[in-house]
Structure formats: C-alpha cells, structure tokens
C-alpha cells in the first residue's frame, strides 16, 4: 500500500514557468498518480499525491515548495 498525502504547492515567483510547463503540470501530476484538489497556477495549489511522488513535484524547477498539509513538513526534491 502506498501512503498518500495532501500537500500545498507554491510556485516560484522569480522562476516563472513557461506556458508549456504550466499546461503540462496537470499532466505531469496525473502521470505521478496525483491530482489537484484546490487552486490553479500561478497561485498555490492543494494536491493529493503519494508521498514518494511528492518529492518529484518538489523537484520541478518552477516549484518553490511542497508542504504536507497534515503535519506542515516540507518535502524536498
């Protein structure tokens, strides 16, 4: 069984995603088994995703932070 969590994603203001990256974010998230629960780019998002996949989201170059909503801990990518 894979642990799943709910995370708050904030995007980097100084390293704005290209239109293609922003459009592909949802596709990349789906490919990792996640989904957007609330919000829209470029604002903060709340996502549901497996714990290990959240690390991949945190490694995207235009993502500033991924933080667990449950325990407020940061995910590193």
C-alpha positions in Angstrom: 0.0 0.0 0.0 1.3 3.4 -0.9 0.9 6.2 1.6 -0.9 9.2 0.2 -1.0 12.7 1.4 -2.3 16.2 0.8 0.2 18.9 0.0 0.3 22.6 -0.5 2.4 23.6 -3.6 3.7 27.1 -4.1 5.3 28.2 -7.3 8.5 30.2 -7.5 7.7 33.8 -8.3 11.1 34.6 -9.8 11.4 31.5 -11.9 8.0 31.6 -13.7 7.0 28.5 -15.5 6.7 28.7 -19.3 3.1 28.4 -20.6 4.0 24.9 -21.7 5.3 23.9 -18.2 2.2 25.3 -16.6 -0.1 23.5 -19.0 1.9 20.3 -18.6 1.9 20.5 -14.8 -1.5 18.8 -14.6 -0.4 16.1 -17.0 2.8 15.5 -15.0 0.9 15.4 -11.8 -1.5 12.8 -13.3 1.4 10.7 -14.5 2.7 10.6 -10.9 -0.7 9.5 -9.7 -1.7 12.8 -8.2 -4.5 15.3 -8.7 -5.2 19.0 -7.9 -7.7 19.2 -5.1 -7.9 23.0 -5.0 -6.4 26.0 -6.7 -4.9 27.0 -10.0 -1.5 28.0 -11.4 0.1 30.5 -10.7 -1.5 30.6 -7.3 -0.9 28.0 -4.6 -2.4 24.5 -5.1 -3.5 21.8 -2.8 -2.7 18.4 -4.3 -3.4 14.8 -3.4 -0.4 12.5 -4.2 1.7 9.6 -2.9 4.4 10.6 -0.5 7.2 9.5 -2.8 5.7 11.2 -5.8 5.5 14.5 -3.9 9.3 14.5 -3.9 9.2 14.5 -7.8 6.8 17.5 -7.7 9.2 19.3 -5.4 12.0 18.9 -7.9 10.2 20.7 -10.7 12.3 23.8 -11.4 9.3 26.2 -11.1 8.1 24.8 -7.8 9.2 26.8 -4.7 7.8 24.4 -2.0 5.8 21.4 -1.4 4.5 21.2 2.2 2.4 18.5 3.9 -1.0 19.9 5.0 -1.2 17.2 7.7 2.0 17.9 9.6 3.3 21.1 7.9 6.6 19.4 7.0 8.4 20.4 3.8 9.1 17.8 1.1 12.5 18.0 -0.6 13.0 17.1 -4.2 
